[in-house]
Amino acid sequence: MTFLQDRRLNFSVRSDSYRSVSTSFCPALPVEAGSAISSSMIIAIDGPAAAGKGTLARSIAEHYGLAYLDTGALYRAVAWTLLREGRDPHDEAAAIRAARELDPAILSRSELRDERVGEAASIVAAMPAVRKALIEFQRRFAAHPPGGRGAVLDGRDIGTVVCPDADIKFFVTASDEERARRRAAELRERGVTANEAAVLADLKRRDARDRGRATAPLRPASDAILLDTTGMTIDAVFESARKAIDARLAEGSKGG
């Protein structure tokens, strides 16, 4: 996989359209001495949209040879199913059914990245019964990850609800303006006309909905490592996370 020359965090910078696959197993790459991952290592990465958590999660999974799950794709898949059937995203009964009958094969569909699907996903994600069904899916993935070496999960409530006992937790954020710039750039890369002011307003609406929902609101876990990616390069963010992970692994090896 390759990055373009401008390595500022941006959802459009990866030349291999990395967001098209939401679950994967990454073969282990060489890591520094003392950085061996235990077979049960779980890394939780949370944060708002366009903060860079997906980019970081994939980079970590690739570096340490861990399975990866983009949990946001699960909610997008439910939303996409409703829209495809011509249903209102607020139709809770239909959303619950779609969540319980979710086919993992649709998680790689490019249509899940459409803005309309993202807006609908934020609506269904606020439904407790939908979250319950999809949390079970996520916990099964974490308990039995492909490859058996551990897993990296990114989303909104991984460290607080899905995997509260994760070995390492990150909360990735960025300024509203930076996130709007990234999302607009992603849309333009896909040939979609994007107005940053409108994108910013949309992100703020989603943030308010995610943070204000009664079930599993978006918030950092009390023991999460905070990463503000505003103005940072992909390399710099990854290095910050890698050092934190390696330090935790070193502590574990000494304790063992």
ROMI-385416 format. One record per residue (C-alpha): x, y, z; residue in one letter. Coordinates in pm, whole numbers, padded with zeros to 5 digits, always signed. Layout:
<fitis>
XYZA/...
</fitis>
This chain:
<fitis>
+00000+00000+00000M/+00121+00350-00068T/+00043+00702+00048F/+00045+01008-00172L/+00311+01272-00112Q/+00088+01489+00109D/+00060+01277+00419R/-00164+01514+00615R/-00448+01316+00766L/-00715+01307+00499N/-00972+01043+00410F/-00867+01070+00046S/-00490+01032+00072V/-00464+00655+00051R/-00408+00543-00305S/-00565+00200-00251D/-00913+00321-00148S/-00860+00167+00193Y/-01205+00252+00323R/-01365+00004+00081S/-01293-00291+00311V/-01424-00275+00666S/-01301-00603+00810T/-00963-00755+00746S/-00672-00955+00880F/-00333-00794+00833C/-00030-01026+00814P/+00226-00937+01078A/+00503-00698+00981L/+00842-00679+01154P/+00817-00494+01485V/+01080-00371+01725E/+01228-00598+01988A/+01006-00616+02293G/+00695-00528+02089S/+00546-00875+02050A/+00167-00870+02056I/-00006-01113+02287S/-00264-01345+02134S/-00545-01159+02312S/-00442-00797+02246M/-00741-00571+02184I/-00691-00208+02081I/-00991+00025+02094A/-00996+00347+01893I/-01285+00591+01930D/-01358+00939+01806G/-01590+01155+01594P/-01619+01140+01215A/-01320+01249+01005A/-01086+01268+01304A/-00851+01011+01151G/-00936+00710+01368K/-00990+00476+01071G/-00656+00570+00918T/-00482+00511+01249L/-00665+00184+01317A/-00563+00037+00983R/-00204+00148+01024S/-00185-00014+01368I/-00346-00335+01243A/-00101-00353+00953E/+00202-00283+01173H/+00123-00541+01440Y/-00050-00801+01222G/-00390-00771+01389L/-00743-00815+01261A/-00934-00491+01197Y/-01300-00398+01224L/-01448-00064+01121D/-01754-00078+01344T/-01904+00232+01185G/-01952+00025+00871A/-02199-00195+01062L/-02430+00100+01128Y/-02382+00222+00773R/-02477-00124+00646A/-02800-00114+00848V/-02875+00235+00718A/-02794+00136+00359W/-03028-00162+00387T/-03314+00062+00500L/-03254+00318+00226L/-03228+00047-00038R/-03565-00088+00076E/-03714+00261+00061G/-03766+00277+00436R/-03734+00574+00669D/-03412+00553+00880P/-03631+00643+01180H/-03826+00315+01133D/-03692+00144+01443E/-03854-00195+01382A/-03704-00216+01034A/-03364-00102+01162A/-03362-00366+01435I/-03446-00636+01182R/-03170-00517+00948A/-02918-00520+01235A/-03011-00870+01346R/-02998-01004+00990E/-02684-00813+00888L/-02485-00987+00615D/-02111-00919+00666P/-02063-00949+00290A/-02217-00605+00234I/-01963-00430+00458L/-01729-00382+00161S/-01985-00204-00059R/-01864+00137-00174S/-02215+00281-00134E/-02172+00269+00244L/-01947+00576+00217R/-02223+00794+00068D/-02311+01099+00277E/-02680+01009+00274R/-02594+00669+00422V/-02371+00831+00684G/-02649+01063+00796E/-02893+00771+00819A/-02634+00565+01008A/-02617+00834+01276S/-02993+00801+01317I/-03005+00421+01352V/-02699+00425+01579A/-02906+00608+01841A/-03150+00315+01866M/-03070+00099+02173P/-03192-00229+02019A/-02986-00171+01704V/-02678-00100+01912R/-02739-00413+02120K/-02753-00634+01811A/-02440-00484+01658L/-02246-00478+01984I/-02286-00855+02000E/-02137-00876+01648F/-01842-00658+01754Q/-01774-00851+02073R/-01771-01181+01884R/-01517-01034+01644F/-01298-00916+01932A/-01324-01248+02114A/-01244-01454+01804H/-01051-01228+01563P/-00937-01363+01224P/-00579-01479+01262G/-00614-01520+01639G/-00350-01257+01728R/-00584-00988+01851G/-00780-00705+01696A/-00812-00332+01642V/-01166-00193+01649L/-01259+00166+01572D/-01588+00338+01634G/-01768+00564+01880R/-01804+00345+02190D/-01543+00069+02164I/-01347+00165+02475G/-01653+00257+02682T/-01910-00009+02589V/-01803-00272+02335V/-01460-00358+02479C/-01429-00174+02812P/-01145-00409+02910D/-00942-00342+02593A/-00567-00354+02652D/-00512-00011+02500I/-00763+00265+02423K/-00726+00575+02209F/-00966+00864+02162F/-00884+01040+01836V/-01014+01389+01768T/-00945+01702+01563A/-01089+02051+01533S/-01429+02080+01365D/-01277+02282+01081E/-01002+02028+01019E/-01250+01743+01011R/-01471+01932+00766A/-01169+01994+00541R/-01085+01624+00540R/-01439+01510+00473R/-01484+01765+00192A/-01155+01651+00038A/-01271+01289+00054E/-01595+01376-00124L/-01418+01574-00396R/-01175+01286-00447E/-01480+01071-00523R/-01613+01329-00767G/-01878+01465-00534V/-01927+01841-00509T/-01862+01946-00149A/-01908+02276+00031N/-01696+02287+00348E/-01949+02503+00534A/-02225+02251+00464A/-01997+01961+00555V/-01907+02136+00881L/-02272+02187+00969A/-02343+01821+00895D/-02054+01705+01115L/-02175+01922+01401K/-02526+01773+01372R/-02384+01422+01384R/-02158+01509+01677D/-02454+01645+01873A/-02657+01333+01799R/-02369+01098+01886D/-02279+01278+02209R/-02636+01332+02320G/-02785+00987+02270R/-02894+00806+02585A/-02730+00477+02489T/-02350+00464+02445A/-02285+00833+02378P/-01963+00939+02209L/-01709+01015+02483R/-01354+00913+02568P/-01303+00626+02811A/-01153+00742+03141S/-00834+00548+03064D/-00810+00638+02694A/-00504+00806+02545I/-00617+01130+02380L/-00479+01209+02032L/-00564+01544+01875D/-00471+01500+01509T/-00530+01861+01402T/-00246+01960+01171G/-00063+01630+01222M/+00066+01400+00949T/-00039+01037+00926I/+00315+00936+01020D/+00319+01158+01331A/-00015+01025+01457V/+00089+00665+01397F/+00424+00715+01572E/+00251+00864+01876S/+00019+00565+01896A/+00295+00312+01826R/+00511+00447+02108K/+00219+00426+02348A/+00143+00067+02242I/+00506-00043+02263D/+00539+00117+02606A/+00231-00074+02725R/+00368-00398+02578L/+00701-00341+02749A/+00523-00289+03081E/+00333-00612+03026G/+00644-00813+02948S/+00815-00683+03265K/+00511-00767+03473G/+00496-01116+03324G/
</fitis>
